[in-house]
Amino acid sequence: MKNDDLRADRDDLDDLDHFIPRAPAKRGNNLVMQVAAGVFLGGLALWLVQLGATALYAKLMVATITFGG
């Protein structure tokens, strides 16, 4: 091939004068608060499940001891 110059033409640097960068998005502590709330609620849910399982196990043990024999 005779003219196989595959290099791209450079853009004019004057085009960058029209470029206006967007303002960065404001990120608050929203993600931090969501993670903290998730950890807290997850721990609370685990504690309630453990409390229920312990109460059920205690009732089963009392019933076994009371009616066994």
Backbone torsions as a table, in degrees:
resi	resn	phi	psi	omega
1	MET	NA	139.7	-172.9
2	LYS	-79.8	-51.6	-177.4
3	ASN	-114.1	76.1	-178.5
4	ASP	-105.6	43.9	176.8
5	ASP	-80.9	105.4	-173.1
6	LEU	-97.2	9.9	-179.8
7	ARG	-72.5	141.4	179.2
8	ALA	-79.1	146.6	176.1
9	ASP	-73.3	143.0	178.5
10	ARG	-77.7	142.6	175.3
11	ASP	-73.8	153.8	176.0
12	ASP	-69.5	141.9	179.1
13	LEU	-72.2	-15.8	179.1
14	ASP	-69.6	-21.5	179.4
15	ASP	-66.4	-23.9	-179.0
16	LEU	-73.2	-16.6	177.9
17	ASP	-68.9	-26.0	-179.2
18	HIS	-87.5	-5.3	-178.2
19	PHE	-81.7	121.9	177.5
20	ILE	-113.7	114.5	-178.3
21	PRO	-68.6	145.0	177.7
22	ARG	-74.3	148.3	176.8
23	ALA	-69.7	137.1	-179.6
24	PRO	-64.6	145.2	-179.6
25	ALA	-67.3	137.3	179.4
26	LYS	-79.2	121.1	178.8
27	ARG	-111.1	116.9	179.3
28	GLY	-90.9	-155.1	178.3
29	ASN	-91.1	24.2	-175.6
30	ASN	-62.0	-45.9	-179.1
31	LEU	-66.3	-39.8	178.9
32	VAL	-62.6	-42.7	179.7
33	MET	-67.1	-36.4	178.4
34	GLN	-66.6	-41.6	178.6
35	VAL	-66.5	-42.7	179.7
36	ALA	-64.0	-41.9	178.7
37	ALA	-66.3	-38.0	178.0
38	GLY	-64.8	-41.8	178.7
39	VAL	-65.4	-43.4	-179.6
40	PHE	-64.2	-48.1	-178.5
41	LEU	-68.1	-34.3	175.7
42	GLY	-65.1	-42.0	177.2
43	GLY	-65.4	-39.2	177.7
44	LEU	-64.4	-42.0	178.9
45	ALA	-64.8	-41.9	177.8
46	LEU	-63.9	-38.9	178.9
47	TRP	-64.9	-41.6	178.6
48	LEU	-65.7	-39.3	177.5
49	VAL	-65.0	-42.7	178.8
50	GLN	-64.5	-38.9	178.5
51	LEU	-64.3	-43.7	177.9
52	GLY	-64.6	-42.0	179.7
53	ALA	-66.4	-38.3	178.5
54	THR	-66.5	-41.4	178.7
55	ALA	-64.6	-42.3	178.8
56	LEU	-64.6	-42.7	179.4
57	TYR	-64.5	-39.1	178.9
58	ALA	-65.5	-41.0	178.2
59	LYS	-65.0	-39.6	177.9
60	LEU	-66.2	-39.0	179.2
61	MET	-67.7	-40.5	179.0
62	VAL	-65.6	-41.4	179.0
63	ALA	-65.6	-37.0	-179.9
64	THR	-68.8	-42.6	-178.8
65	ILE	-69.5	-37.9	-176.3
66	THR	-70.4	-46.7	-174.5
67	PHE	-95.2	-6.0	178.9
68	GLY	-81.7	165.1	175.1
69	GLY	152.8	NA	NA
